[in-house]
Amino acid sequence: MEVKDLDCLYEPCPIPLVRASQELKKMKTGDIVVLHSDQSCIGVMAEEWAKQNNYEIKVIEVDNGEWEVYIQK
């Protein structure tokens, strides 16, 4: 299983999800993309997007105003 970290700090939504989508296309089933974001909209947007694409997702606020989004293909 591959884990790919994407530093998306200071990138406005939906850019982190576009980058995640591009990476996931290259990855195998079971692989994980981890987005690092400071955009408060990332949690809701990522959950909706993951549901539409049948990906598993977990959103964690790791610091005040900073999130990690785990997306499994």
N, C-alpha and C positions, 0 to 999 in steps of 0.2 A: 504494500500500500504506500503510495506517495502522498506526501503532505507538502503543499505549496503555499508559502506565505506571501501575501500581497500587501505592501505598505500603501494604504490609500488615505493616509492622513492628509488633511487639507484639500481633498478632492471632493467636490460637491456631488450629491446624488443626482443621477444614477450612475455616474462614472465607475464607482467601485463594482457595481453589479455587471456593467459591461465588461470590465476587466476580468471578473470572475467567470463570466460566461465564455470568454475567449479561452481562458485557461482550462476550464472544464471540458471543452470540446476536444482538447488534446489528451485528456486524462482517461484512465480506465475506471470501470465501475468499482466503487469502494474507495477511490482516491478522495482526498480532502483538500479544499482550498480554505485558507484562513485569511479573512480580510481584517485589516486593522484600520479603523475609521474613527474620526472625531465628529461625524455628522449624526445628529440626533435622529434623523429620519431613517437611518440605515436599518434599524431593527424591523420596523413595520414593512418597509419596502422589500427587504431581503426575505422576510417570511412569506409575503405574498408571491414574490418571484419564485422562491423555492417550491412553494406549493404548486404553482402553475407548471413547473418543470420536473416535478416528482423527485426533488432532492431532499435529503434529510438536512435539517438546519438546527443550529444552536447559537443563540445570541447572548453574549455575556458582557456586562458593563464592567470592565477591568479597572477603571479609574473614573473619577468624576469627569464625564464628558468624553470618554474614550471607550470604544467597543471592539470586541473580537467577535467575528461572525464565522462560525465553522459550517462549511457547506460540503456535504458528502454526496458524491455522484452515485 
